[in-house]
Amino acid sequence: DGGITQSPKYLFRKEGQNVTLSCEQNLNHDAMYWYRQDPGQGLRLIYYSQIVNDFQKGDIAEGYSVSREKKESFPLTVTSAQKNPTAFYLCASSIFGVGVNTEAFFGQGTRLTVV
Amino acid sequence: GDSVTQMEGPVTLSEEAFLTINCTYTATGYPSLFWYVQYPGEGLQLLLKATKADDKGSNKGFEATYRKETTSFHLEKGSVQVSDSAVYFCALSAKRGGSEKLVFGKGTKLTVNP
């Protein structure tokens, strides 16, 4: 089945450690996105990529990094510079950007907890 | 900048009640508008969309009409079910830096009791 897969579902990290969240899609979508979800905050865009080897910062990129070496993969690294990393992280993809007659497909999310 | 404002939750209804979740937006140009639904512990799924003024999106008994004059896209359902309990997000597509991205509202949690 085509879809977008995030792993792991739950992740625990010690303070001061970097951690990488995986996102893979087999929908042949050009664009991929990372959002952060906090209670009462909705979804906030961290990074997005519209093509391999290219990505742009979203609204809350500080303390995060990404790579887009393959069309189907868009991993997110939460670095020790991120002051409040505990959150639910959602990856999404779309054909190219989001607009007329396009929709974003979301993964099941990764819940990251700093212990 | 572009933004979406939706009614604060949580909303609690009895089964078969009428549902309205208000959503208004601010945007330059003519965005596409979306409603997404998130069931507990899951990602978001597209519920419905509208791409131009006066369009009505509909799915699973839910409807929303793109109202340019009031910059609104309110979600309605005539008779809710327990299975509709979820968080609902209003969103628009916005052009930023030469590309388009989704801008989300903060979400409205709906609980439907039997």
Interface residues (C-beta under 8 A of the other chain):
Chain A: Q6 A31 Y33 Y35 G40 Q41 G42 L43 L45 Y48 Q50 Q56 G58 L90 A92 G97 V98 G99 V100 N101 T102 E103 A104 F106 G107 Q108 G109
Chain B: S32 F34 Y36 G41 E42 G43 L44 Q45 L46 K49 T51 F89 S93 G97 S99 E100 K101 L102 F104 G105 K106 G107
